[in-house]
């Protein structure tokens, strides 16, 4: 199985992330470092939420069928 990845930087202030946490917004749409637009479930960001919100560089991994494999935080 071939795993592909995209990287992106994200800054979601805590008050904005609250709408994701409360279920008002279910997906996050980001622009990758290569300029692609990628959507993924907002719930994947929960492990990375701080009092300031969600900030950092992330890697989204997916398989050859474009099925999500995982989301990793690479740096703050």
MDAnalysis code that builds the backbone (N, CA, C; Angstrom):
import MDAnalysis as mda
import numpy as np

u = mda.Universe.empty(228, n_residues=76, atom_resindex=np.repeat(np.arange(76), 3), trajectory=True)
u.add_TopologyAttr("name", ["N", "CA", "C"] * 76)
u.add_TopologyAttr("resid", np.arange(1, 77))
u.add_TopologyAttr("resname", ["UNK", "UNK", "UNK", "UNK", "UNK", "UNK", "UNK", "UNK", "UNK", "UNK", "UNK", "UNK", "UNK", "UNK", "UNK", "UNK", "UNK", "UNK", "UNK", "UNK", "UNK", "UNK", "UNK", "UNK", "UNK", "UNK", "UNK", "UNK", "UNK", "UNK", "UNK", "UNK", "UNK", "UNK", "UNK", "UNK", "UNK", "UNK", "UNK", "UNK", "UNK", "UNK", "UNK", "UNK", "UNK", "UNK", "UNK", "UNK", "UNK", "UNK", "UNK", "UNK", "UNK", "UNK", "UNK", "UNK", "UNK", "UNK", "UNK", "UNK", "UNK", "UNK", "UNK", "UNK", "UNK", "UNK", "UNK", "UNK", "UNK", "UNK", "UNK", "UNK", "UNK", "UNK", "UNK", "UNK"])
u.atoms.positions = np.array([
    [0.844, -1.178, 0.000],
    [0.000, 0.000, 0.000],
    [0.891, 1.243, 0.000],
    [0.699, 2.098, -0.967],
    [1.472, 3.333, -1.081],
    [0.795, 4.429, -0.269],
    [1.576, 5.084, 0.578],
    [1.055, 6.175, 1.402],
    [1.563, 7.494, 0.828],
    [0.642, 8.417, 0.624],
    [0.990, 9.755, 0.173],
    [0.728, 10.727, 1.311],
    [1.258, 11.910, 1.188],
    [1.048, 12.907, 2.230],
    [1.027, 14.304, 1.664],
    [0.370, 15.184, 2.402],
    [0.396, 16.617, 2.115],
    [0.709, 17.319, 3.435],
    [1.368, 18.451, 3.330],
    [1.725, 19.242, 4.515],
    [1.059, 20.609, 4.419],
    [0.725, 21.122, 5.592],
    [0.091, 22.436, 5.635],
    [0.332, 23.070, 7.002],
    [0.209, 24.381, 7.026],
    [0.307, 25.145, 8.273],
    [-1.108, 25.577, 8.641],
    [-1.368, 25.587, 9.926],
    [-2.720, 25.865, 10.381],
    [-2.683, 26.774, 11.602],
    [-3.578, 27.729, 11.632],
    [-3.771, 28.560, 12.822],
    [-5.271, 28.797, 12.957],
    [-5.864, 28.115, 13.934],
    [-7.280, 28.296, 14.233],
    [-7.357, 28.785, 15.684],
    [-7.757, 30.043, 15.895],
    [-7.876, 30.553, 17.264],
    [-8.894, 29.735, 18.057],
    [-8.750, 29.727, 19.372],
    [-9.609, 28.915, 20.243],
    [-11.086, 29.211, 20.038],
    [-11.467, 30.477, 19.907],
    [-12.885, 30.810, 19.754],
    [-13.449, 30.290, 18.436],
    [-12.642, 30.231, 17.399],
    [-13.078, 29.691, 16.110],
    [-13.160, 28.172, 16.182],
    [-12.170, 27.546, 16.830],
    [-12.184, 26.086, 16.935],
    [-13.396, 25.592, 17.723],
    [-13.930, 26.407, 18.606],
    [-15.091, 26.034, 19.396],
    [-16.250, 25.592, 18.499],
    [-16.431, 26.228, 17.343],
    [-17.512, 25.828, 16.429],
    [-17.272, 24.426, 15.883],
    [-16.000, 24.044, 15.700],
    [-15.688, 22.683, 15.266],
    [-15.982, 21.709, 16.407],
    [-15.546, 22.069, 17.596],
    [-15.689, 21.200, 18.757],
    [-17.160, 20.953, 19.075],
    [-17.988, 21.970, 18.918],
    [-19.405, 21.850, 19.215],
    [-20.180, 21.165, 18.088],
    [-19.500, 20.830, 17.009],
    [-20.154, 20.125, 15.917],
    [-20.828, 21.007, 14.895],
    [-20.698, 22.320, 15.036],
    [-21.302, 23.232, 14.064],
    [-20.580, 23.158, 12.722],
    [-19.304, 22.848, 12.768],
    [-18.510, 22.661, 11.556],
    [-17.861, 21.289, 11.671],
    [-18.063, 20.445, 10.687],
    [-17.567, 19.075, 10.773],
    [-16.256, 18.849, 10.039],
    [-15.944, 19.729, 9.095],
    [-14.747, 19.548, 8.285],
    [-13.891, 20.804, 8.286],
    [-12.616, 20.594, 8.066],
    [-11.663, 21.692, 7.939],
    [-11.158, 21.673, 6.503],
    [-11.116, 22.822, 5.873],
    [-10.585, 22.959, 4.517],
    [-9.301, 23.767, 4.614],
    [-8.198, 23.178, 4.132],
    [-6.900, 23.842, 4.202],
    [-6.259, 23.906, 2.821],
    [-5.341, 24.845, 2.671],
    [-4.490, 24.902, 1.480],
    [-3.153, 24.287, 1.873],
    [-2.717, 23.302, 1.120],
    [-1.447, 22.642, 1.418],
    [-0.291, 23.534, 1.008],
    [0.910, 23.128, 1.400],
    [2.104, 23.884, 1.023],
    [2.283, 23.920, -0.496],
    [1.699, 22.933, -1.198],
    [1.786, 22.874, -2.670],
    [0.653, 23.634, -3.348],
    [-0.270, 24.194, -2.537],
    [-1.368, 24.982, -3.089],
    [-2.642, 24.185, -3.355],
    [-2.686, 22.913, -2.978],
    [-3.887, 22.104, -3.143],
    [-4.860, 22.397, -2.004],
    [-6.146, 22.255, -2.261],
    [-7.139, 22.383, -1.197],
    [-7.532, 20.979, -0.759],
    [-7.482, 20.757, 0.558],
    [-7.771, 19.445, 1.122],
    [-8.755, 19.618, 2.267],
    [-9.738, 18.738, 2.316],
    [-10.735, 18.754, 3.387],
    [-10.585, 17.489, 4.220],
    [-10.724, 17.623, 5.538],
    [-10.656, 16.463, 6.418],
    [-11.538, 16.704, 7.641],
    [-11.905, 15.640, 8.362],
    [-12.774, 15.794, 9.535],
    [-12.117, 16.621, 10.639],
    [-12.858, 17.573, 11.177],
    [-12.347, 18.453, 12.233],
    [-11.960, 17.675, 13.479],
    [-12.579, 16.542, 13.732],
    [-12.296, 15.754, 14.936],
    [-10.839, 15.311, 15.008],
    [-10.164, 15.257, 13.869],
    [-8.759, 14.838, 13.865],
    [-7.849, 15.846, 14.560],
    [-8.315, 17.064, 14.708],
    [-7.503, 18.106, 15.350],
    [-7.609, 18.096, 16.869],
    [-8.558, 17.376, 17.432],
    [-8.780, 17.404, 18.881],
    [-7.523, 17.156, 19.710],
    [-6.655, 16.199, 19.347],
    [-5.459, 15.987, 20.174],
    [-4.495, 17.177, 20.189],
    [-4.663, 18.110, 19.266],
    [-3.718, 19.209, 19.109],
    [-4.260, 20.550, 19.595],
    [-5.428, 20.551, 20.228],
    [-6.044, 21.789, 20.702],
    [-5.396, 22.230, 22.009],
    [-5.032, 23.502, 22.064],
    [-4.526, 24.120, 23.285],
    [-5.446, 25.282, 23.655],
    [-5.133, 25.975, 24.718],
    [-5.936, 27.152, 25.089],
    [-5.938, 28.206, 23.996],
    [-4.877, 28.246, 23.203],
    [-4.772, 29.233, 22.126],
    [-5.484, 28.778, 20.858],
    [-5.882, 27.517, 20.793],
    [-6.523, 26.970, 19.592],
    [-5.664, 25.869, 19.003],
    [-5.585, 25.845, 17.687],
    [-4.762, 24.850, 16.979],
    [-3.789, 25.608, 16.085],
    [-2.507, 25.392, 16.310],
    [-1.478, 26.079, 15.537],
    [-0.346, 25.116, 15.257],
    [0.214, 25.188, 14.035],
    [1.397, 24.403, 13.739],
    [1.451, 23.922, 12.310],
    [2.473, 23.111, 12.059],
    [2.639, 22.468, 10.755],
    [2.163, 21.026, 10.914],
    [1.351, 20.581, 9.967],
    [0.751, 19.261, 10.037],
    [1.014, 18.473, 8.759],
    [0.903, 17.144, 8.898],
    [1.025, 16.244, 7.746],
    [-0.220, 15.363, 7.739],
    [-0.909, 15.342, 6.607],
    [-2.077, 14.490, 6.410],
    [-1.647, 13.345, 5.503],
    [-1.829, 12.119, 5.978],
    [-1.417, 10.945, 5.202],
    [-2.646, 10.213, 4.682],
    [-2.546, 9.716, 3.446],
    [-3.652, 8.990, 2.834],
    [-3.104, 7.911, 1.915],
    [-3.956, 6.899, 1.642],
    [-3.509, 5.786, 0.800],
    [-3.816, 6.040, -0.675],
    [-3.523, 5.040, -1.512],
    [-3.690, 5.213, -2.957],
    [-5.141, 5.387, -3.373],
    [-6.073, 5.067, -2.481],
    [-7.502, 5.261, -2.752],
    [-8.004, 6.568, -2.140],
    [-7.075, 7.397, -1.705],
    [-7.356, 8.694, -1.077],
    [-8.114, 8.538, 0.237],
    [-7.973, 7.386, 0.875],
    [-8.558, 7.164, 2.191],
    [-7.581, 7.662, 3.253],
    [-8.109, 8.400, 4.202],
    [-7.298, 8.985, 5.259],
    [-6.607, 7.904, 6.080],
    [-5.308, 8.092, 6.297],
    [-4.521, 7.176, 7.120],
    [-4.197, 7.828, 8.462],
    [-3.908, 9.130, 8.469],
    [-3.609, 9.792, 9.728],
    [-3.240, 11.253, 9.571],
    [-3.242, 11.938, 10.708],
    [-2.839, 13.334, 10.774],
    [-1.802, 13.465, 11.868],
    [-0.668, 14.073, 11.557],
    [0.423, 14.248, 12.503],
    [0.794, 15.714, 12.599],
    [1.097, 16.151, 13.814],
    [1.626, 17.505, 13.989],
    [3.127, 17.422, 13.909],
    [3.726, 18.220, 13.038],
    [5.173, 18.190, 12.820],
    [5.914, 19.229, 13.646],
    [5.321, 20.398, 13.816],
    [5.971, 21.459, 14.599],
    [4.938, 22.500, 15.009],
    [5.334, 23.349, 15.967],
    [4.446, 24.421, 16.432],
    [4.487, 25.609, 15.525],
])
